[in-house]
């Protein structure tokens, strides 16, 4: 009986193995679109004069290399006409400005000229309430056994405020983001909350709060709802066609991906302890 069983198992395995077939799937590849990563972030306590903009294009699903875009002309002007030029670093697609002047509630206009197209976007630099304290709760989550981290701040009462929270975990490769508005806590102390169920003693977290515009809040809310909060970054190419605020004035149908944002930021680091 044992021998007969082994023979049946052998021929059954052979049958299923013979049914395996490699299927090649042809995926339609759309023409590459320009991706403009123009996130101007001003960390509290710094000058904010060093800023970077990156240009890439979309590519095929199975491609491992993201093409960069060189030779572009990039500048940002404030409402007074003061111009800040971004100069490319050795054909890397990375453009750097070393004399940017951030001013809260100032309006700025981005201009990118690349490959015969001119792209423009306008945004206002928004302030952020500073992180005041961080709390650790070892009995959090749905199970009551997860470690939770809260980063508190005092929301200003004299205006409608919008926030983007970024959590970088030492035990994860990707950063996590989520957007928030002060509709239900205007003028009160509030917090951002970690979402890593696998936090352990000794893990380190870097928390950044961004002050963002209502338009950017709407954009990020859509982006996060499509991709989840593990989006890799709000300034990278989105997983679906989500239009940002950058317009191709040469050919409106050939719109770019990405967003031009200006944010004051507050960053804090925390290490999970035994308490």
C-alpha positions as a Python dict, from the first residue, in 0.01 Angstrom:
ca = {
    (1, 'X'): (0, 0, 0),
    (2, 'X'): (279, 240, 85),
    (3, 'X'): (451, 171, -248),
    (4, 'X'): (129, 220, -444),
    (5, 'X'): (63, 549, -261),
    (6, 'X'): (409, 677, -345),
    (7, 'X'): (359, 595, -715),
    (8, 'X'): (25, 781, -721),
    (9, 'X'): (179, 1083, -552),
    (10, 'X'): (469, 1081, -800),
    (11, 'X'): (248, 1072, -1111),
    (12, 'X'): (11, 1332, -962),
    (13, 'X'): (306, 1569, -903),
    (14, 'X'): (433, 1499, -1253),
    (15, 'X'): (91, 1581, -1401),
    (16, 'X'): (63, 1916, -1225),
    (17, 'X'): (425, 2003, -1305),
    (18, 'X'): (359, 1939, -1673),
    (19, 'X'): (66, 2184, -1659),
    (20, 'X'): (286, 2474, -1552),
    (21, 'X'): (340, 2729, -1826),
    (22, 'X'): (516, 3064, -1837),
    (23, 'X'): (273, 3332, -1951),
    (24, 'X'): (414, 3653, -2095),
    (25, 'X'): (187, 3950, -2024),
    (26, 'X'): (209, 4243, -2260),
    (27, 'X'): (153, 4567, -2071),
    (28, 'X'): (75, 4887, -2255),
    (29, 'X'): (332, 5152, -2177),
    (30, 'X'): (208, 5508, -2198),
    (31, 'X'): (439, 5783, -2324),
    (32, 'X'): (663, 5904, -2041),
    (33, 'X'): (540, 6200, -1839),
    (34, 'X'): (755, 6454, -1663),
    (35, 'X'): (756, 6417, -1284),
    (36, 'X'): (840, 6737, -1092),
    (37, 'X'): (937, 6683, -728),
    (38, 'X'): (926, 7041, -600),
    (39, 'X'): (885, 7026, -224),
    (40, 'X'): (1023, 7338, -57),
    (41, 'X'): (1047, 7254, 313),
    (42, 'X'): (1166, 7496, 580),
    (43, 'X'): (1258, 7327, 907),
    (44, 'X'): (1200, 7545, 1213),
    (45, 'X'): (1524, 7692, 1344),
    (46, 'X'): (1706, 7680, 1010),
    (47, 'X'): (1755, 7937, 735),
    (48, 'X'): (1581, 7725, 473),
    (49, 'X'): (1809, 7866, 201),
    (50, 'X'): (1919, 7522, 71),
    (51, 'X'): (1641, 7374, -145),
    (52, 'X'): (1624, 7100, -407),
    (53, 'X'): (1396, 7016, -700),
    (54, 'X'): (1418, 6686, -888),
    (55, 'X'): (1303, 6605, -1241),
    (56, 'X'): (1237, 6251, -1363),
    (57, 'X'): (997, 6079, -1602),
    (58, 'X'): (759, 5789, -1567),
    (59, 'X'): (875, 5458, -1709),
    (60, 'X'): (763, 5101, -1775),
    (61, 'X'): (625, 4890, -1489),
    (62, 'X'): (912, 4640, -1495),
    (63, 'X'): (1190, 4896, -1534),
    (64, 'X'): (1431, 4922, -1240),
    (65, 'X'): (1581, 5260, -1330),
    (66, 'X'): (1386, 5586, -1312),
    (67, 'X'): (1502, 5819, -1593),
    (68, 'X'): (1622, 6163, -1484),
    (69, 'X'): (1572, 6484, -1681),
    (70, 'X'): (1867, 6713, -1741),
    (71, 'X'): (1912, 7050, -1906),
    (72, 'X'): (1601, 7218, -1762),
    (73, 'X'): (1573, 7581, -1654),
    (74, 'X'): (1411, 7614, -1311),
    (75, 'X'): (1337, 7915, -1095),
    (76, 'X'): (1100, 8027, -820),
    (77, 'X'): (982, 8388, -779),
    (78, 'X'): (812, 8546, -481),
    (79, 'X'): (534, 8804, -499),
    (80, 'X'): (793, 9086, -504),
    (81, 'X'): (962, 8951, -816),
    (82, 'X'): (1270, 8821, -635),
    (83, 'X'): (1399, 8521, -832),
    (84, 'X'): (1571, 8208, -697),
    (85, 'X'): (1747, 7995, -956),
    (86, 'X'): (1792, 7618, -929),
    (87, 'X'): (2109, 7483, -1091),
    (88, 'X'): (2149, 7121, -1196),
    (89, 'X'): (2413, 6904, -1028),
    (90, 'X'): (2621, 6728, -1298),
    (91, 'X'): (2339, 6597, -1518),
    (92, 'X'): (2166, 6414, -1232),
    (93, 'X'): (1819, 6564, -1271),
    (94, 'X'): (1869, 6725, -929),
    (95, 'X'): (1853, 7106, -925),
    (96, 'X'): (1976, 7303, -624),
    (97, 'X'): (1925, 7656, -494),
    (98, 'X'): (2148, 7787, -214),
    (99, 'X'): (1993, 8131, -153),
    (100, 'X'): (1620, 8064, -123),
    (101, 'X'): (1438, 8302, 114),
    (102, 'X'): (1137, 8139, 285),
    (103, 'X'): (869, 8372, 426),
    (104, 'X'): (551, 8249, 595),
    (105, 'X'): (232, 8329, 396),
    (106, 'X'): (440, 8451, 100),
    (107, 'X'): (322, 8343, -243),
    (108, 'X'): (574, 8179, -478),
    (109, 'X'): (562, 8085, -845),
    (110, 'X'): (758, 7790, -985),
    (111, 'X'): (867, 7789, -1351),
    (112, 'X'): (1023, 7485, -1521),
    (113, 'X'): (1131, 7494, -1885),
    (114, 'X'): (1216, 7148, -2018),
    (115, 'X'): (1225, 6991, -2365),
    (116, 'X'): (1027, 7268, -2531),
    (117, 'X'): (758, 7286, -2263),
    (118, 'X'): (699, 7548, -1994),
    (119, 'X'): (546, 7443, -1662),
    (120, 'X'): (411, 7683, -1397),
    (121, 'X'): (264, 7648, -1047),
    (122, 'X'): (179, 7892, -768),
    (123, 'X'): (164, 7814, -395),
    (124, 'X'): (182, 7983, -56),
    (125, 'X'): (428, 7888, 217),
    (126, 'X'): (234, 7770, 523),
    (127, 'X'): (347, 7764, 886),
    (128, 'X'): (330, 7467, 1122),
    (129, 'X'): (272, 7439, 1497),
    (130, 'X'): (589, 7298, 1660),
    (131, 'X'): (596, 6950, 1811),
    (132, 'X'): (585, 7008, 2188),
    (133, 'X'): (613, 6657, 2333),
    (134, 'X'): (607, 6286, 2246),
    (135, 'X'): (421, 6017, 2439),
    (136, 'X'): (467, 5640, 2430),
    (137, 'X'): (180, 5402, 2506),
    (138, 'X'): (265, 5033, 2540),
    (139, 'X'): (-102, 4928, 2549),
    (140, 'X'): (-223, 5075, 2220),
    (141, 'X'): (-368, 4948, 1895),
    (142, 'X'): (-673, 4727, 1845),
    (143, 'X'): (-526, 4450, 2059),
    (144, 'X'): (-418, 4676, 2343),
    (145, 'X'): (-71, 4527, 2317),
    (146, 'X'): (89, 4745, 2050),
    (147, 'X'): (334, 5029, 2113),
    (148, 'X'): (188, 5365, 2002),
    (149, 'X'): (366, 5697, 1969),
    (150, 'X'): (190, 6034, 1976),
    (151, 'X'): (355, 6363, 1876),
    (152, 'X'): (164, 6657, 2027),
    (153, 'X'): (131, 7019, 1913),
    (154, 'X'): (-92, 7319, 1989),
    (155, 'X'): (-309, 7408, 1691),
    (156, 'X'): (-354, 7785, 1638),
    (157, 'X'): (-713, 7902, 1688),
    (158, 'X'): (-707, 8203, 1457),
    (159, 'X'): (-703, 8015, 1125),
    (160, 'X'): (-793, 7694, 946),
    (161, 'X'): (-484, 7475, 945),
    (162, 'X'): (-388, 7170, 742),
    (163, 'X'): (-113, 6922, 822),
    (164, 'X'): (91, 6645, 666),
    (165, 'X'): (251, 6393, 904),
    (166, 'X'): (555, 6185, 808),
    (167, 'X'): (683, 5891, 1013),
    (168, 'X'): (1017, 5729, 935),
    (169, 'X'): (1077, 5400, 1120),
    (170, 'X'): (1417, 5236, 1169),
    (171, 'X'): (1251, 4894, 1120),
    (172, 'X'): (1086, 4987, 787),
    (173, 'X'): (1215, 5078, 443),
    (174, 'X'): (933, 5314, 342),
    (175, 'X'): (814, 5626, 518),
    (176, 'X'): (445, 5667, 600),
    (177, 'X'): (238, 5981, 543),
    (178, 'X'): (-112, 6100, 624),
    (179, 'X'): (-290, 6433, 594),
    (180, 'X'): (-503, 6605, 857),
    (181, 'X'): (-711, 6920, 910),
    (182, 'X'): (-802, 7102, 1233),
    (183, 'X'): (-1178, 7099, 1167),
    (184, 'X'): (-1252, 6906, 1488),
    (185, 'X'): (-967, 7031, 1711),
    (186, 'X'): (-919, 7395, 1607),
    (187, 'X'): (-735, 7589, 1878),
    (188, 'X'): (-664, 7282, 2092),
    (189, 'X'): (-376, 7049, 2161),
    (190, 'X'): (-370, 6760, 1918),
    (191, 'X'): (-131, 6490, 1795),
    (192, 'X'): (-15, 6270, 1511),
    (193, 'X'): (-10, 5896, 1571),
    (194, 'X'): (227, 5618, 1466),
    (195, 'X'): (80, 5335, 1257),
    (196, 'X'): (348, 5066, 1290),
    (197, 'X'): (210, 4759, 1469),
    (198, 'X'): (558, 4605, 1486),
    (199, 'X'): (732, 4867, 1700),
    (200, 'X'): (980, 4714, 1944),
    (201, 'X'): (1200, 4841, 2225),
    (202, 'X'): (1501, 5013, 2071),
    (203, 'X'): (1333, 5114, 1743),
    (204, 'X'): (1387, 5475, 1642),
    (205, 'X'): (1129, 5706, 1483),
    (206, 'X'): (1171, 6037, 1304),
    (207, 'X'): (850, 6240, 1304),
    (208, 'X'): (794, 6542, 1080),
    (209, 'X'): (489, 6768, 1076),
    (210, 'X'): (435, 6984, 767),
    (211, 'X'): (217, 7294, 753),
    (212, 'X'): (35, 7266, 419),
    (213, 'X'): (-223, 7453, 212),
    (214, 'X'): (-582, 7336, 172),
    (215, 'X'): (-511, 7252, -193),
    (216, 'X'): (-213, 7037, -100),
    (217, 'X'): (-422, 6870, 172),
    (218, 'X'): (-682, 6774, -89),
    (219, 'X'): (-412, 6638, -321),
    (220, 'X'): (-247, 6430, -48),
    (221, 'X'): (-581, 6297, 78),
    (222, 'X'): (-655, 6159, -269),
    (223, 'X'): (-303, 6021, -308),
    (224, 'X'): (-307, 5843, 28),
    (225, 'X'): (-655, 5702, -34),
    (226, 'X'): (-528, 5545, -358),
    (227, 'X'): (-198, 5408, -234),
    (228, 'X'): (-249, 5381, 141),
    (229, 'X'): (-24, 5579, 372),
    (230, 'X'): (286, 5387, 259),
    (231, 'X'): (320, 5603, -49),
    (232, 'X'): (699, 5626, -39),
    (233, 'X'): (672, 6004, -51),
    (234, 'X'): (425, 6267, -155),
    (235, 'X'): (675, 6412, -401),
    (236, 'X'): (734, 6095, -602),
    (237, 'X'): (537, 5970, -900),
    (238, 'X'): (192, 5863, -774),
    (239, 'X'): (60, 5507, -837),
    (240, 'X'): (-230, 5648, -1042),
    (241, 'X'): (-288, 5961, -1246),
    (242, 'X'): (-337, 6227, -978),
    (243, 'X'): (-298, 6577, -1116),
    (244, 'X'): (-109, 6823, -902),
    (245, 'X'): (-98, 7202, -922),
    (246, 'X'): (168, 7225, -1195),
    (247, 'X'): (35, 7326, -1539),
    (248, 'X'): (200, 7283, -1876),
    (249, 'X'): (124, 7621, -2035),
    (250, 'X'): (278, 7510, -2367),
    (251, 'X'): (55, 7204, -2405),
    (252, 'X'): (-211, 7164, -2135),
    (253, 'X'): (-290, 6809, -2244),
    (254, 'X'): (66, 6704, -2169),
    (255, 'X'): (42, 6775, -1797),
    (256, 'X'): (321, 6671, -1556),
    (257, 'X'): (295, 6467, -1238),
    (258, 'X'): (403, 6593, -897),
    (259, 'X'): (322, 6894, -683),
    (260, 'X'): (477, 7229, -598),
    (261, 'X'): (451, 7272, -221),
    (262, 'X'): (601, 7510, 34),
    (263, 'X'): (588, 7403, 398),
    (264, 'X'): (731, 7497, 732),
    (265, 'X'): (823, 7176, 914),
    (266, 'X'): (879, 7058, 1270),
    (267, 'X'): (1085, 6742, 1323),
    (268, 'X'): (1150, 6530, 1630),
    (269, 'X'): (1327, 6199, 1689),
    (270, 'X'): (1222, 5938, 1943),
    (271, 'X'): (1362, 5600, 2056),
    (272, 'X'): (1124, 5335, 2190),
    (273, 'X'): (1214, 5270, 2555),
    (274, 'X'): (1116, 5018, 2822),
    (275, 'X'): (943, 5296, 3021),
}
